[in-house]
Amino acid sequence: MSGSRSWKQRTAEDLALHHRLDDERVRTALRGLTPDEATVAARWAQGAGTWAESALSADLPAAYGERVHRKLHRLGARQVARAAGAAQ
């Protein structure tokens, strides 16, 4: 998908990310990214398209976008596990 998506076209994942940027857990996970990874994540969040398209728009290989996506999932899972451990 090229260009940016309007808010009406955004997925639930898009909307959740947008509304959770003020969540410290999300900011902590984002701090785990390298500058290139953060660029890809920001472009995806801004509607650059798929993760692959977001990477390509940052002059990075398409596979890099999927790598960033997987890393964000790992970082998010780590945050959830830490929160669960702290609650015990």
PDB file with one MODEL, atoms N, CA, C and O in Angstrom:
MODEL        1
ATOM      1  N   MET A   1       0.856  -1.175   0.000  1.00  0.00           N
ATOM      2  CA  MET A   1       0.000   0.000   0.000  1.00  0.00           C
ATOM      3  C   MET A   1       0.896   1.231   0.000  1.00  0.00           C
ATOM      4  O   MET A   1       1.754   1.367   0.872  1.00  0.00           O
ATOM      5  N   SER A   2       0.722   2.081  -0.912  1.00  0.00           N
ATOM      6  CA  SER A   2       1.542   3.289  -0.948  1.00  0.00           C
ATOM      7  C   SER A   2       0.739   4.463  -0.421  1.00  0.00           C
ATOM      8  O   SER A   2      -0.492   4.446  -0.409  1.00  0.00           O
ATOM      9  N   GLY A   3       1.463   5.479   0.011  1.00  0.00           N
ATOM     10  CA  GLY A   3       0.787   6.634   0.583  1.00  0.00           C
ATOM     11  C   GLY A   3       0.348   6.355   1.997  1.00  0.00           C
ATOM     12  O   GLY A   3       0.578   5.266   2.524  1.00  0.00           O
ATOM     13  N   SER A   4      -0.279   7.326   2.611  1.00  0.00           N
ATOM     14  CA  SER A   4      -0.719   7.116   3.981  1.00  0.00           C
ATOM     15  C   SER A   4      -2.190   6.756   4.009  1.00  0.00           C
ATOM     16  O   SER A   4      -2.971   7.158   3.147  1.00  0.00           O
ATOM     17  N   ARG A   5      -2.541   5.993   5.019  1.00  0.00           N
ATOM     18  CA  ARG A   5      -3.926   5.577   5.186  1.00  0.00           C
ATOM     19  C   ARG A   5      -4.649   6.619   6.025  1.00  0.00           C
ATOM     20  O   ARG A   5      -4.067   7.205   6.938  1.00  0.00           O
ATOM     21  N   SER A   6      -5.918   6.845   5.712  1.00  0.00           N
ATOM     22  CA  SER A   6      -6.712   7.729   6.556  1.00  0.00           C
ATOM     23  C   SER A   6      -7.059   6.979   7.823  1.00  0.00           C
ATOM     24  O   SER A   6      -6.947   5.754   7.864  1.00  0.00           O
ATOM     25  N   TRP A   7      -7.481   7.691   8.863  1.00  0.00           N
ATOM     26  CA  TRP A   7      -7.821   7.031  10.122  1.00  0.00           C
ATOM     27  C   TRP A   7      -8.972   6.058   9.935  1.00  0.00           C
ATOM     28  O   TRP A   7      -9.055   5.076  10.672  1.00  0.00           O
ATOM     29  N   LYS A   8      -9.864   6.292   8.977  1.00  0.00           N
ATOM     30  CA  LYS A   8     -10.962   5.363   8.729  1.00  0.00           C
ATOM     31  C   LYS A   8     -10.456   4.054   8.158  1.00  0.00           C
ATOM     32  O   LYS A   8     -11.118   3.027   8.310  1.00  0.00           O
ATOM     33  N   GLN A   9      -9.303   4.058   7.505  1.00  0.00           N
ATOM     34  CA  GLN A   9      -8.751   2.859   6.890  1.00  0.00           C
ATOM     35  C   GLN A   9      -7.777   2.129   7.807  1.00  0.00           C
ATOM     36  O   GLN A   9      -7.306   1.048   7.452  1.00  0.00           O
ATOM     37  N   ARG A  10      -7.469   2.667   8.940  1.00  0.00           N
ATOM     38  CA  ARG A  10      -6.493   2.061   9.841  1.00  0.00           C
ATOM     39  C   ARG A  10      -7.058   0.820  10.507  1.00  0.00           C
ATOM     40  O   ARG A  10      -8.259   0.714  10.756  1.00  0.00           O
ATOM     41  N   THR A  11      -6.166  -0.115  10.787  1.00  0.00           N
ATOM     42  CA  THR A  11      -6.566  -1.339  11.461  1.00  0.00           C
ATOM     43  C   THR A  11      -6.660  -1.083  12.965  1.00  0.00           C
ATOM     44  O   THR A  11      -6.256  -0.030  13.457  1.00  0.00           O
ATOM     45  N   ALA A  12      -7.193  -2.052  13.668  1.00  0.00           N
ATOM     46  CA  ALA A  12      -7.263  -1.954  15.125  1.00  0.00           C
ATOM     47  C   ALA A  12      -5.863  -1.828  15.722  1.00  0.00           C
ATOM     48  O   ALA A  12      -5.668  -1.107  16.700  1.00  0.00           O
ATOM     49  N   GLU A  13      -4.884  -2.532  15.133  1.00  0.00           N
ATOM     50  CA  GLU A  13      -3.504  -2.451  15.613  1.00  0.00           C
ATOM     51  C   GLU A  13      -2.967  -1.030  15.448  1.00  0.00           C
ATOM     52  O   GLU A  13      -2.281  -0.517  16.332  1.00  0.00           O
ATOM     53  N   ASP A  14      -3.277  -0.396  14.319  1.00  0.00           N
ATOM     54  CA  ASP A  14      -2.856   0.991  14.085  1.00  0.00           C
ATOM     55  C   ASP A  14      -3.413   1.906  15.171  1.00  0.00           C
ATOM     56  O   ASP A  14      -2.684   2.693  15.776  1.00  0.00           O
ATOM     57  N   LEU A  15      -4.709   1.789  15.404  1.00  0.00           N
ATOM     58  CA  LEU A  15      -5.364   2.663  16.378  1.00  0.00           C
ATOM     59  C   LEU A  15      -4.849   2.429  17.784  1.00  0.00           C
ATOM     60  O   LEU A  15      -4.679   3.375  18.553  1.00  0.00           O
ATOM     61  N   ALA A  16      -4.600   1.174  18.125  1.00  0.00           N
ATOM     62  CA  ALA A  16      -4.084   0.865  19.459  1.00  0.00           C
ATOM     63  C   ALA A  16      -2.720   1.504  19.651  1.00  0.00           C
ATOM     64  O   ALA A  16      -2.452   2.084  20.702  1.00  0.00           O
ATOM     65  N   LEU A  17      -1.859   1.407  18.653  1.00  0.00           N
ATOM     66  CA  LEU A  17      -0.530   2.009  18.764  1.00  0.00           C
ATOM     67  C   LEU A  17      -0.647   3.515  18.923  1.00  0.00           C
ATOM     68  O   LEU A  17       0.019   4.102  19.776  1.00  0.00           O
ATOM     69  N   HIS A  18      -1.477   4.139  18.119  1.00  0.00           N
ATOM     70  CA  HIS A  18      -1.637   5.581  18.187  1.00  0.00           C
ATOM     71  C   HIS A  18      -2.076   6.033  19.578  1.00  0.00           C
ATOM     72  O   HIS A  18      -1.558   7.015  20.111  1.00  0.00           O
ATOM     73  N   HIS A  19      -3.022   5.321  20.157  1.00  0.00           N
ATOM     74  CA  HIS A  19      -3.564   5.734  21.445  1.00  0.00           C
ATOM     75  C   HIS A  19      -2.709   5.292  22.622  1.00  0.00           C
ATOM     76  O   HIS A  19      -2.962   5.714  23.750  1.00  0.00           O
ATOM     77  N   ARG A  20      -1.725   4.474  22.397  1.00  0.00           N
ATOM     78  CA  ARG A  20      -0.913   3.976  23.503  1.00  0.00           C
ATOM     79  C   ARG A  20       0.478   4.588  23.555  1.00  0.00           C
ATOM     80  O   ARG A  20       1.286   4.186  24.393  1.00  0.00           O
ATOM     81  N   LEU A  21       0.776   5.522  22.712  1.00  0.00           N
ATOM     82  CA  LEU A  21       2.099   6.123  22.747  1.00  0.00           C
ATOM     83  C   LEU A  21       2.356   6.868  24.041  1.00  0.00           C
ATOM     84  O   LEU A  21       3.506   7.155  24.373  1.00  0.00           O
ATOM     85  N   ASP A  22       1.297   7.185  24.779  1.00  0.00           N
ATOM     86  CA  ASP A  22       1.490   7.837  26.068  1.00  0.00           C
ATOM     87  C   ASP A  22       1.662   6.812  27.190  1.00  0.00           C
ATOM     88  O   ASP A  22       1.836   7.194  28.348  1.00  0.00           O
ATOM     89  N   ASP A  23       1.616   5.533  26.870  1.00  0.00           N
ATOM     90  CA  ASP A  23       1.790   4.448  27.834  1.00  0.00           C
ATOM     91  C   ASP A  23       3.287   4.194  28.027  1.00  0.00           C
ATOM     92  O   ASP A  23       4.008   3.950  27.060  1.00  0.00           O
ATOM     93  N   GLU A  24       3.745   4.253  29.261  1.00  0.00           N
ATOM     94  CA  GLU A  24       5.169   4.071  29.556  1.00  0.00           C
ATOM     95  C   GLU A  24       5.674   2.713  29.081  1.00  0.00           C
ATOM     96  O   GLU A  24       6.823   2.607  28.653  1.00  0.00           O
ATOM     97  N   ARG A  25       4.851   1.680  29.146  1.00  0.00           N
ATOM     98  CA  ARG A  25       5.278   0.349  28.693  1.00  0.00           C
ATOM     99  C   ARG A  25       5.591   0.364  27.198  1.00  0.00           C
ATOM    100  O   ARG A  25       6.552  -0.264  26.754  1.00  0.00           O
ATOM    101  N   VAL A  26       4.782   1.078  26.430  1.00  0.00           N
ATOM    102  CA  VAL A  26       5.025   1.175  24.986  1.00  0.00           C
ATOM    103  C   VAL A  26       6.302   1.960  24.728  1.00  0.00           C
ATOM    104  O   VAL A  26       7.126   1.562  23.904  1.00  0.00           O
ATOM    105  N   ARG A  27       6.463   3.069  25.428  1.00  0.00           N
ATOM    106  CA  ARG A  27       7.682   3.871  25.240  1.00  0.00           C
ATOM    107  C   ARG A  27       8.924   3.071  25.631  1.00  0.00           C
ATOM    108  O   ARG A  27       9.965   3.194  24.985  1.00  0.00           O
ATOM    109  N   THR A  28       8.826   2.254  26.683  1.00  0.00           N
ATOM    110  CA  THR A  28       9.959   1.420  27.086  1.00  0.00           C
ATOM    111  C   THR A  28      10.309   0.434  25.984  1.00  0.00           C
ATOM    112  O   THR A  28      11.486   0.257  25.669  1.00  0.00           O
ATOM    113  N   ALA A  29       9.317  -0.205  25.398  1.00  0.00           N
ATOM    114  CA  ALA A  29       9.571  -1.144  24.301  1.00  0.00           C
ATOM    115  C   ALA A  29      10.203  -0.417  23.114  1.00  0.00           C
ATOM    116  O   ALA A  29      11.141  -0.931  22.504  1.00  0.00           O
ATOM    117  N   LEU A  30       9.707   0.757  22.785  1.00  0.00           N
ATOM    118  CA  LEU A  30      10.247   1.509  21.645  1.00  0.00           C
ATOM    119  C   LEU A  30      11.695   1.922  21.879  1.00  0.00           C
ATOM    120  O   LEU A  30      12.470   2.032  20.930  1.00  0.00           O
ATOM    121  N   ARG A  31      12.064   2.151  23.137  1.00  0.00           N
ATOM    122  CA  ARG A  31      13.457   2.507  23.435  1.00  0.00           C
ATOM    123  C   ARG A  31      14.412   1.348  23.163  1.00  0.00           C
ATOM    124  O   ARG A  31      15.624   1.545  23.081  1.00  0.00           O
ATOM    125  N   GLY A  32      13.863   0.132  23.023  1.00  0.00           N
ATOM    126  CA  GLY A  32      14.686  -1.027  22.709  1.00  0.00           C
ATOM    127  C   GLY A  32      15.047  -1.146  21.243  1.00  0.00           C
ATOM    128  O   GLY A  32      15.722  -2.097  20.848  1.00  0.00           O
ATOM    129  N   LEU A  33      14.613  -0.202  20.435  1.00  0.00           N
ATOM    130  CA  LEU A  33      14.882  -0.237  18.995  1.00  0.00           C
ATOM    131  C   LEU A  33      16.117   0.577  18.644  1.00  0.00           C
ATOM    132  O   LEU A  33      16.428   1.573  19.297  1.00  0.00           O
ATOM    133  N   THR A  34      16.812   0.141  17.607  1.00  0.00           N
ATOM    134  CA  THR A  34      17.909   0.934  17.060  1.00  0.00           C
ATOM    135  C   THR A  34      17.299   2.123  16.307  1.00  0.00           C
ATOM    136  O   THR A  34      16.093   2.128  16.060  1.00  0.00           O
ATOM    137  N   PRO A  35      18.090   3.115  15.941  1.00  0.00           N
ATOM    138  CA  PRO A  35      17.536   4.237  15.176  1.00  0.00           C
ATOM    139  C   PRO A  35      16.851   3.809  13.873  1.00  0.00           C
ATOM    140  O   PRO A  35      15.779   4.322  13.549  1.00  0.00           O
ATOM    141  N   ASP A  36      17.451   2.878  13.122  1.00  0.00           N
ATOM    142  CA  ASP A  36      16.808   2.410  11.880  1.00  0.00           C
ATOM    143  C   ASP A  36      15.502   1.696  12.182  1.00  0.00           C
ATOM    144  O   ASP A  36      14.509   1.901  11.484  1.00  0.00           O
ATOM    145  N   GLU A  37      15.490   0.858  13.216  1.00  0.00           N
ATOM    146  CA  GLU A  37      14.266   0.150  13.588  1.00  0.00           C
ATOM    147  C   GLU A  37      13.182   1.132  14.008  1.00  0.00           C
ATOM    148  O   GLU A  37      12.015   0.972  13.651  1.00  0.00           O
ATOM    149  N   ALA A  38      13.574   2.146  14.766  1.00  0.00           N
ATOM    150  CA  ALA A  38      12.612   3.156  15.206  1.00  0.00           C
ATOM    151  C   ALA A  38      12.038   3.920  14.015  1.00  0.00           C
ATOM    152  O   ALA A  38      10.858   4.273  14.011  1.00  0.00           O
ATOM    153  N   THR A  39      12.863   4.173  13.016  1.00  0.00           N
ATOM    154  CA  THR A  39      12.389   4.849  11.808  1.00  0.00           C
ATOM    155  C   THR A  39      11.338   4.011  11.104  1.00  0.00           C
ATOM    156  O   THR A  39      10.303   4.532  10.688  1.00  0.00           O
ATOM    157  N   VAL A  40      11.595   2.716  10.967  1.00  0.00           N
ATOM    158  CA  VAL A  40      10.636   1.826  10.310  1.00  0.00           C
ATOM    159  C   VAL A  40       9.338   1.784  11.117  1.00  0.00           C
ATOM    160  O   VAL A  40       8.252   1.871  10.543  1.00  0.00           O
ATOM    161  N   ALA A  41       9.439   1.653  12.440  1.00  0.00           N
ATOM    162  CA  ALA A  41       8.245   1.608  13.293  1.00  0.00           C
ATOM    163  C   ALA A  41       7.453   2.906  13.178  1.00  0.00           C
ATOM    164  O   ALA A  41       6.225   2.879  13.102  1.00  0.00           O
ATOM    165  N   ALA A  42       8.139   4.023  13.165  1.00  0.00           N
ATOM    166  CA  ALA A  42       7.455   5.318  13.047  1.00  0.00           C
ATOM    167  C   ALA A  42       6.764   5.435  11.696  1.00  0.00           C
ATOM    168  O   ALA A  42       5.634   5.917  11.620  1.00  0.00           O
ATOM    169  N   ARG A  43       7.422   5.005  10.640  1.00  0.00           N
ATOM    170  CA  ARG A  43       6.798   5.084   9.310  1.00  0.00           C
ATOM    171  C   ARG A  43       5.577   4.183   9.234  1.00  0.00           C
ATOM    172  O   ARG A  43       4.567   4.556   8.637  1.00  0.00           O
ATOM    173  N   TRP A  44       5.662   2.990   9.839  1.00  0.00           N
ATOM    174  CA  TRP A  44       4.499   2.097   9.866  1.00  0.00           C
ATOM    175  C   TRP A  44       3.356   2.761  10.639  1.00  0.00           C
ATOM    176  O   TRP A  44       2.209   2.746  10.194  1.00  0.00           O
ATOM    177  N   ALA A  45       3.675   3.339  11.792  1.00  0.00           N
ATOM    178  CA  ALA A  45       2.648   3.979  12.622  1.00  0.00           C
ATOM    179  C   ALA A  45       2.015   5.172  11.917  1.00  0.00           C
ATOM    180  O   ALA A  45       0.856   5.504  12.167  1.00  0.00           O
ATOM    181  N   GLN A  46       2.771   5.811  11.040  1.00  0.00           N
ATOM    182  CA  GLN A  46       2.264   6.965  10.312  1.00  0.00           C
ATOM    183  C   GLN A  46       1.529   6.565   9.044  1.00  0.00           C
ATOM    184  O   GLN A  46       1.072   7.426   8.291  1.00  0.00           O
ATOM    185  N   GLY A  47       1.412   5.265   8.802  1.00  0.00           N
ATOM    186  CA  GLY A  47       0.627   4.808   7.665  1.00  0.00           C
ATOM    187  C   GLY A  47       1.389   4.571   6.394  1.00  0.00           C
ATOM    188  O   GLY A  47       0.825   4.703   5.308  1.00  0.00           O
ATOM    189  N   ALA A  48       2.667   4.220   6.491  1.00  0.00           N
ATOM    190  CA  ALA A  48       3.470   3.973   5.292  1.00  0.00           C
ATOM    191  C   ALA A  48       3.093   2.673   4.591  1.00  0.00           C
ATOM    192  O   ALA A  48       3.622   2.375   3.520  1.00  0.00           O
ATOM    193  N   GLY A  49       2.204   1.912   5.170  1.00  0.00           N
ATOM    194  CA  GLY A  49       1.782   0.647   4.566  1.00  0.00           C
ATOM    195  C   GLY A  49       2.166  -0.520   5.439  1.00  0.00           C
ATOM    196  O   GLY A  49       2.138  -0.429   6.667  1.00  0.00           O
ATOM    197  N   THR A  50       2.525  -1.621   4.803  1.00  0.00           N
ATOM    198  CA  THR A  50       2.932  -2.812   5.535  1.00  0.00           C
ATOM    199  C   THR A  50       4.287  -2.558   6.182  1.00  0.00           C
ATOM    200  O   THR A  50       4.927  -1.535   5.940  1.00  0.00           O
ATOM    201  N   TRP A  51       4.709  -3.502   7.003  1.00  0.00           N
ATOM    202  CA  TRP A  51       6.041  -3.383   7.608  1.00  0.00           C
ATOM    203  C   TRP A  51       7.101  -3.389   6.522  1.00  0.00           C
ATOM    204  O   TRP A  51       8.075  -2.640   6.602  1.00  0.00           O
ATOM    205  N   ALA A  52       6.925  -4.225   5.506  1.00  0.00           N
ATOM    206  CA  ALA A  52       7.890  -4.272   4.411  1.00  0.00           C
ATOM    207  C   ALA A  52       7.933  -2.929   3.673  1.00  0.00           C
ATOM    208  O   ALA A  52       9.011  -2.421   3.363  1.00  0.00           O
ATOM    209  N   GLU A  53       6.768  -2.364   3.397  1.00  0.00           N
ATOM    210  CA  GLU A  53       6.710  -1.066   2.703  1.00  0.00           C
ATOM    211  C   GLU A  53       7.295   0.043   3.563  1.00  0.00           C
ATOM    212  O   GLU A  53       7.912   0.975   3.047  1.00  0.00           O
ATOM    213  N   SER A  54       7.104  -0.055   4.864  1.00  0.00           N
ATOM    214  CA  SER A  54       7.671   0.951   5.771  1.00  0.00           C
ATOM    215  C   SER A  54       9.187   0.906   5.732  1.00  0.00           C
ATOM    216  O   SER A  54       9.843   1.947   5.744  1.00  0.00           O
ATOM    217  N   ALA A  55       9.749  -0.297   5.686  1.00  0.00           N
ATOM    218  CA  ALA A  55      11.203  -0.431   5.583  1.00  0.00           C
ATOM    219  C   ALA A  55      11.704   0.115   4.246  1.00  0.00           C
ATOM    220  O   ALA A  55      12.692   0.847   4.197  1.00  0.00           O
ATOM    221  N   LEU A  56      11.020  -0.245   3.173  1.00  0.00           N
ATOM    222  CA  LEU A  56      11.433   0.239   1.848  1.00  0.00           C
ATOM    223  C   LEU A  56      11.389   1.766   1.785  1.00  0.00           C
ATOM    224  O   LEU A  56      12.241   2.387   1.149  1.00  0.00           O
ATOM    225  N   SER A  57      10.394   2.372   2.445  1.00  0.00           N
ATOM    226  CA  SER A  57      10.298   3.839   2.422  1.00  0.00           C
ATOM    227  C   SER A  57      11.428   4.497   3.207  1.00  0.00           C
ATOM    228  O   SER A  57      11.691   5.690   3.058  1.00  0.00           O
ATOM    229  N   ALA A  58      12.096   3.698   4.050  1.00  0.00           N
ATOM    230  CA  ALA A  58      13.247   4.198   4.803  1.00  0.00           C
ATOM    231  C   ALA A  58      14.559   3.759   4.153  1.00  0.00           C
ATOM    232  O   ALA A  58      15.617   3.814   4.780  1.00  0.00           O
ATOM    233  N   ASP A  59      14.483   3.324   2.892  1.00  0.00           N
ATOM    234  CA  ASP A  59      15.646   2.850   2.132  1.00  0.00           C
ATOM    235  C   ASP A  59      16.323   1.658   2.794  1.00  0.00           C
ATOM    236  O   ASP A  59      17.548   1.537   2.788  1.00  0.00           O
ATOM    237  N   LEU A  60      15.504   0.780   3.365  1.00  0.00           N
ATOM    238  CA  LEU A  60      15.986  -0.458   3.975  1.00  0.00           C
ATOM    239  C   LEU A  60      15.312  -1.628   3.270  1.00  0.00           C
ATOM    240  O   LEU A  60      14.258  -1.450   2.659  1.00  0.00           O
ATOM    241  N   PRO A  61      15.902  -2.823   3.341  1.00  0.00           N
ATOM    242  CA  PRO A  61      15.287  -3.975   2.675  1.00  0.00           C
ATOM    243  C   PRO A  61      13.905  -4.291   3.253  1.00  0.00           C
ATOM    244  O   PRO A  61      13.653  -4.058   4.435  1.00  0.00           O
ATOM    245  N   ALA A  62      13.030  -4.812   2.430  1.00  0.00           N
ATOM    246  CA  ALA A  62      11.673  -5.147   2.858  1.00  0.00           C
ATOM    247  C   ALA A  62      11.685  -6.102   4.044  1.00  0.00           C
ATOM    248  O   ALA A  62      10.878  -5.959   4.962  1.00  0.00           O
ATOM    249  N   ALA A  63      12.592  -7.074   4.035  1.00  0.00           N
ATOM    250  CA  ALA A  63      12.663  -8.049   5.130  1.00  0.00           C
ATOM    251  C   ALA A  63      12.983  -7.374   6.459  1.00  0.00           C
ATOM    252  O   ALA A  63      12.628  -7.890   7.519  1.00  0.00           O
ATOM    253  N   TYR A  64      13.640  -6.240   6.409  1.00  0.00           N
ATOM    254  CA  TYR A  64      13.975  -5.505   7.629  1.00  0.00           C
ATOM    255  C   TYR A  64      12.705  -5.075   8.362  1.00  0.00           C
ATOM    256  O   TYR A  64      12.664  -5.077   9.592  1.00  0.00           O
ATOM    257  N   GLY A  65      11.680  -4.710   7.611  1.00  0.00           N
ATOM    258  CA  GLY A  65      10.420  -4.299   8.228  1.00  0.00           C
ATOM    259  C   GLY A  65       9.783  -5.425   9.018  1.00  0.00           C
ATOM    260  O   GLY A  65       9.286  -5.209  10.123  1.00  0.00           O
ATOM    261  N   GLU A  66       9.795  -6.628   8.459  1.00  0.00           N
ATOM    262  CA  GLU A  66       9.241  -7.779   9.178  1.00  0.00           C
ATOM    263  C   GLU A  66      10.074  -8.088  10.412  1.00  0.00           C
ATOM    264  O   GLU A  66       9.537  -8.513  11.435  1.00  0.00           O
ATOM    265  N   ARG A  67      11.376  -7.879  10.324  1.00  0.00           N
ATOM    266  CA  ARG A  67      12.256  -8.086  11.476  1.00  0.00           C
ATOM    267  C   ARG A  67      11.895  -7.116  12.600  1.00  0.00           C
ATOM    268  O   ARG A  67      11.852  -7.500  13.768  1.00  0.00           O
ATOM    269  N   VAL A  68      11.639  -5.869  12.243  1.00  0.00           N
ATOM    270  CA  VAL A  68      11.242  -4.868  13.233  1.00  0.00           C
ATOM    271  C   VAL A  68       9.910  -5.264  13.867  1.00  0.00           C
ATOM    272  O   VAL A  68       9.735  -5.144  15.079  1.00  0.00           O
ATOM    273  N   HIS A  69       8.987  -5.731  13.058  1.00  0.00           N
ATOM    274  CA  HIS A  69       7.680  -6.157  13.553  1.00  0.00           C
ATOM    275  C   HIS A  69       7.840  -7.269  14.590  1.00  0.00           C
ATOM    276  O   HIS A  69       7.240  -7.212  15.663  1.00  0.00           O
ATOM    277  N   ARG A  70       8.651  -8.278  14.269  1.00  0.00           N
ATOM    278  CA  ARG A  70       8.874  -9.383  15.206  1.00  0.00           C
ATOM    279  C   ARG A  70       9.566  -8.903  16.477  1.00  0.00           C
ATOM    280  O   ARG A  70       9.235  -9.349  17.575  1.00  0.00           O
ATOM    281  N   LYS A  71      10.529  -7.991  16.327  1.00  0.00           N
ATOM    282  CA  LYS A  71      11.248  -7.471  17.499  1.00  0.00           C
ATOM    283  C   LYS A  71      10.295  -6.717  18.410  1.00  0.00           C
ATOM    284  O   LYS A  71      10.364  -6.858  19.631  1.00  0.00           O
ATOM    285  N   LEU A  72       9.411  -5.922  17.834  1.00  0.00           N
ATOM    286  CA  LEU A  72       8.442  -5.198  18.655  1.00  0.00           C
ATOM    287  C   LEU A  72       7.534  -6.155  19.417  1.00  0.00           C
ATOM    288  O   LEU A  72       7.176  -5.892  20.565  1.00  0.00           O
ATOM    289  N   HIS A  73       7.164  -7.252  18.789  1.00  0.00           N
ATOM    290  CA  HIS A  73       6.356  -8.251  19.485  1.00  0.00           C
ATOM    291  C   HIS A  73       7.133  -8.855  20.652  1.00  0.00           C
ATOM    292  O   HIS A  73       6.577  -9.044  21.734  1.00  0.00           O
ATOM    293  N   ARG A  74       8.421  -9.159  20.439  1.00  0.00           N
ATOM    294  CA  ARG A  74       9.251  -9.700  21.526  1.00  0.00           C
ATOM    295  C   ARG A  74       9.384  -8.692  22.660  1.00  0.00           C
ATOM    296  O   ARG A  74       9.240  -9.046  23.830  1.00  0.00           O
ATOM    297  N   LEU A  75       9.659  -7.435  22.312  1.00  0.00           N
ATOM    298  CA  LEU A  75       9.809  -6.403  23.341  1.00  0.00           C
ATOM    299  C   LEU A  75       8.505  -6.204  24.104  1.00  0.00           C
ATOM    300  O   LEU A  75       8.517  -6.015  25.321  1.00  0.00           O
ATOM    301  N   GLY A  76       7.386  -6.246  23.396  1.00  0.00           N
ATOM    302  CA  GLY A  76       6.089  -6.119  24.051  1.00  0.00           C
ATOM    303  C   GLY A  76       5.819  -7.273  24.990  1.00  0.00           C
ATOM    304  O   GLY A  76       5.324  -7.071  26.099  1.00  0.00           O
ATOM    305  N   ALA A  77       6.142  -8.490  24.557  1.00  0.00           N
ATOM    306  CA  ALA A  77       5.947  -9.664  25.407  1.00  0.00           C
ATOM    307  C   ALA A  77       6.822  -9.572  26.652  1.00  0.00           C
ATOM    308  O   ALA A  77       6.401  -9.967  27.740  1.00  0.00           O
ATOM    309  N   ARG A  78       8.021  -9.060  26.500  1.00  0.00           N
ATOM    310  CA  ARG A  78       8.923  -8.879  27.642  1.00  0.00           C
ATOM    311  C   ARG A  78       8.318  -7.897  28.644  1.00  0.00           C
ATOM    312  O   ARG A  78       8.375  -8.123  29.852  1.00  0.00           O
ATOM    313  N   GLN A  79       7.738  -6.805  28.136  1.00  0.00           N
ATOM    314  CA  GLN A  79       7.097  -5.823  29.022  1.00  0.00           C
ATOM    315  C   GLN A  79       5.916  -6.430  29.771  1.00  0.00           C
ATOM    316  O   GLN A  79       5.735  -6.173  30.961  1.00  0.00           O
ATOM    317  N   VAL A  80       5.114  -7.234  29.082  1.00  0.00           N
ATOM    318  CA  VAL A  80       3.975  -7.886  29.715  1.00  0.00           C
ATOM    319  C   VAL A  80       4.456  -8.830  30.807  1.00  0.00           C
ATOM    320  O   VAL A  80       3.888  -8.861  31.899  1.00  0.00           O
ATOM    321  N   ALA A  81       5.509  -9.605  30.515  1.00  0.00           N
ATOM    322  CA  ALA A  81       6.049 -10.541  31.499  1.00  0.00           C
ATOM    323  C   ALA A  81       6.596  -9.804  32.715  1.00  0.00           C
ATOM    324  O   ALA A  81       6.393 -10.243  33.848  1.00  0.00           O
ATOM    325  N   ARG A  82       7.280  -8.700  32.493  1.00  0.00           N
ATOM    326  CA  ARG A  82       7.799  -7.909  33.624  1.00  0.00           C
ATOM    327  C   ARG A  82       6.669  -7.345  34.471  1.00  0.00           C
ATOM    328  O   ARG A  82       6.742  -7.351  35.700  1.00  0.00           O
ATOM    329  N   ALA A  83       5.631  -6.862  33.816  1.00  0.00           N
ATOM    330  CA  ALA A  83       4.504  -6.316  34.549  1.00  0.00           C
ATOM    331  C   ALA A  83       3.816  -7.407  35.375  1.00  0.00           C
ATOM    332  O   ALA A  83       3.407  -7.167  36.511  1.00  0.00           O
ATOM    333  N   ALA A  84       3.692  -8.601  34.800  1.00  0.00           N
ATOM    334  CA  ALA A  84       3.067  -9.705  35.517  1.00  0.00           C
ATOM    335  C   ALA A  84       3.935 -10.115  36.716  1.00  0.00           C
ATOM    336  O   ALA A  84       3.408 -10.419  37.786  1.00  0.00           O
ATOM    337  N   GLY A  85       5.255 -10.125  36.538  1.00  0.00           N
ATOM    338  CA  GLY A  85       6.157 -10.449  37.631  1.00  0.00           C
ATOM    339  C   GLY A  85       6.119  -9.418  38.738  1.00  0.00           C
ATOM    340  O   GLY A  85       6.204  -9.761  39.917  1.00  0.00           O
ATOM    341  N   ALA A  86       5.993  -8.167  38.367  1.00  0.00           N
ATOM    342  CA  ALA A  86       5.947  -7.099  39.362  1.00  0.00           C
ATOM    343  C   ALA A  86       4.647  -7.112  40.138  1.00  0.00           C
ATOM    344  O   ALA A  86       4.599  -6.666  41.284  1.00  0.00           O
ATOM    345  N   ALA A  87       3.584  -7.624  39.514  1.00  0.00           N
ATOM    346  CA  ALA A  87       2.266  -7.656  40.167  1.00  0.00           C
ATOM    347  C   ALA A  87       2.166  -8.792  41.186  1.00  0.00           C
ATOM    348  O   ALA A  87       1.266  -8.796  42.025  1.00  0.00           O
ATOM    349  N   GLN A  88       3.089  -9.755  41.114  1.00  0.00           N
ATOM    350  CA  GLN A  88       3.014 -10.905  42.030  1.00  0.00           C
ATOM    351  C   GLN A  88       3.600 -10.593  43.372  1.00  0.00           C
ATOM    352  O   GLN A  88       3.615 -11.451  44.254  1.00  0.00           O
TER     353      GLN A  88
ENDMDL
END
